[in-house]
């Protein structure tokens, strides 16, 4: 089997794309993707299913059947090496299927596997290549990885603002700042998170539903959270941003508003990703952020790295990731 670096990157890209389908639905398991290739042709594809099972490798091997023998498996995370009441281990399944090579993007930080899956494959005479597509894999599985490393979900803060950074007119009117394309993109983001949060002010002013209103994705509406000291029927309330660590089954949290809630998460240094939708309008109204507690401009620099930008209709999307490590 003669695979070039370009071949490996191409097929791993397919595995990563498959894994992203499960984001927001697999917690506490990672959203892994797997592609099995034989003689330059895909014979099996899989991604972690809702609730965490079946695993990506099991799904791909089942599809490949006998064609997996002698094939190359591309997996976005190291195949697991531990048995579970819910199913067997993926490293053992790959060995039993007779694959000749496995390409892995990331090592699994779970101590039950963490290198053991790769070692087991190599001990069985299977060639293993690691690190292909690692940067994208870390981004795609950030929820699982940050939960393991920091004990909390990955947090995305969404802001939809005017050119002058406002989220509403002076009279409070905020529907709609952005156009239909940007709003549709926002609903896709909702579908990729297990939970979504707003502050008390947004709840009182807008009575938001926070559901996914895209055909075919309605069943992927996230759980609704309210940052408030006062209980509200039908909502899970948390009193502070730090309480997100105790949310069960949540590896991806989307913070949608408003200015006080956004500032609270930023002050707590709990935002890992920013999604900014900027409409080509000027409002002179309500600022998108409350006081962040900064006392010097130097402290504002070097915190964010631009990773994506594009036009959505007449609106500009900008995506940023944190450029510095946090302690949370």
C-alpha positions, -999 to 999 in steps of 0.1 A, spaced: 0 0 0 17 32 -12 1 62 3 17 96 -1 14 124 25 -11 141 2 -32 109 2 -31 107 40 -42 143 43 -70 138 19 -85 107 35 -80 121 70 -99 152 58 -128 128 51 -126 112 85 -126 147 102 -156 158 81 -175 127 92 -166 132 128 -179 167 128 -214 153 120 -216 140 156 -205 172 173 -229 182 200 -245 147 202 -219 122 214 -210 135 249 -193 122 270 -177 104 241 -157 123 215 -171 129 180 -147 107 160 -147 100 123 -133 70 104 -126 62 68 -114 28 55 -96 29 22 -85 0 0 -69 3 -34 -77 40 -35 -114 35 -28 -134 41 3 -149 8 15 -162 20 49 -172 52 66 -183 59 101 -187 85 128 -196 83 165 -234 80 168 -257 100 192 -251 90 228 -215 78 220 -222 44 204 -215 28 180 -180 42 177 -168 55 143 -145 25 137 -172 0 145 -196 17 120 -169 19 93 -158 -17 98 -194 -30 96 -198 -12 63 -165 -24 49 -170 -61 59 -143 -83 43 -129 -54 23 -113 -41 54 -86 -68 52 -54 -52 40 -70 -18 40 -59 15 56 -81 30 83 -80 68 89 -93 77 124 -94 112 139 -87 99 174 -67 69 186 -88 38 186 -99 29 221 -82 0 240 -106 -6 268 -137 -28 269 -171 -12 279 -205 -26 288 -217 -8 258 -194 -24 233 -159 -37 224 -127 -18 219 -119 -4 185 -82 -13 185 -91 -49 189 -118 -46 162 -93 -32 137 -69 -60 144 -96 -86 140 -106 -71 107 -71 -74 93 -64 -38 84 -27 -33 74 -23 3 84 -40 29 107 -35 67 104 -44 86 136 -48 123 140 -47 126 178 -37 104 207 -67 98 231 -62 116 265 -84 91 282 -61 72 306 -78 39 297 -64 43 262 -38 71 260 -12 54 237 -24 18 245 -45 16 214 -16 26 192 8 2 210 -17 -26 206 -20 -20 169 17 -20 164 22 -51 185 -2 -68 161 21 -59 132 -1 -30 119 17 1 107 6 32 125 11 69 115 1 97 139 -4 134 137 -21 137 103 -47 164 106 -40 170 142 -47 207 143 -81 203 128 -89 173 150 -81 193 181 -105 220 169 -133 195 159 -130 176 192 -124 206 215 -154 197 236 -140 163 246 -105 175 249 -112 205 271 -136 185 293 -107 161 299 -81 188 304 -100 214 323 -131 197 336 -156 220 317 -172 223 283 -157 242 255 -174 276 254 -183 295 222 -196 331 225 -218 343 197 -222 380 190 -243 396 163 -235 433 161 -237 464 139 -205 480 126 -204 501 157 -206 471 180 -242 474 191 -266 445 196 -298 466 197 -313 501 191 -314 525 221 -350 514 226 -341 478 229 -352 466 194 -328 439 182 -347 419 155 -331 415 132 -296 429 131 -282 403 107 -297 388 75 -312 354 68 -279 338 58 -262 348 90 -292 337 111 -292 303 93 -255 299 101 -263 307 137 -289 279 138 -263 254 124 -240 265 153 -268 258 177 -272 223 163 -235 216 171 -239 223 209 -255 203 236 -265 235 255 -272 271 249 -272 300 274 -285 335 276 -286 361 304 -315 373 324 -318 405 304 -321 387 271 -346 363 286 -368 392 298 -365 413 267 -368 387 239 -383 355 255 -360 335 232 -368 299 222 -332 291 214 -342 261 192 -329 250 158 -353 261 130 -337 245 100 -354 217 81 -340 184 91 -322 197 122 -351 205 145 -343 175 167 -309 189 174 -321 219 195 -297 223 225 -307 224 261 -316 259 274 -297 275 302 -302 308 319 -275 327 338 -296 339 367 -300 336 405 -338 332 401 -353 299 390 -374 299 358 -398 272 348 -386 251 319 -350 264 322 -319 252 339 -304 281 358 -268 286 368 -257 314 391 -223 319 377 -202 310 346 -181 286 368 -211 264 373 -208 251 337 -183 226 350 -211 207 367 -234 204 337 -239 167 329 -236 156 293 -225 190 280 -192 193 262 -201 222 240 -218 253 253 -230 282 232 -234 316 249 -258 337 228 -264 368 249 -267 395 261 -241 420 269 -239 412 307 -238 374 302 -211 377 275 -190 399 297 -194 376 326 -179 346 307 -151 368 293 -143 382 327 -141 346 340 -117 337 311 -141 309 301 -145 317 264 -126 295 240 -141 306 207 -158 338 194 -183 339 166 -189 374 154 -216 383 129 -211 419 118 -240 436 98 -232 466 76 -254 490 97 -248 516 123 -271 517 154 -257 539 181 -276 518 205 -269 491 231 -232 480 232 -226 443 226 -204 439 257 -206 452 293 -175 461 313 -148 434 310 -128 447 340 -98 456 319 -77 485 333 -50 487 306 -51 484 268 -21 460 269 -43 434 286 -67 434 257 -41 425 231 -29 390 221 -59 372 234 -76 361 202 -65 346 169 -86 349 137 -92 314 122 -120 320 97 -138 348 79 -163 349 52 -194 367 38 -229 355 47 -250 375 24 -242 412 33 -230 402 68 -194 393 77 -186 363 98 -154 362 118 -144 333 140 -117 336 166 -100 312 190 -82 320 222 -45 326 216 -35 322 252 -39 293 276 -63 297 305 -63 283 340 -99 271 340 
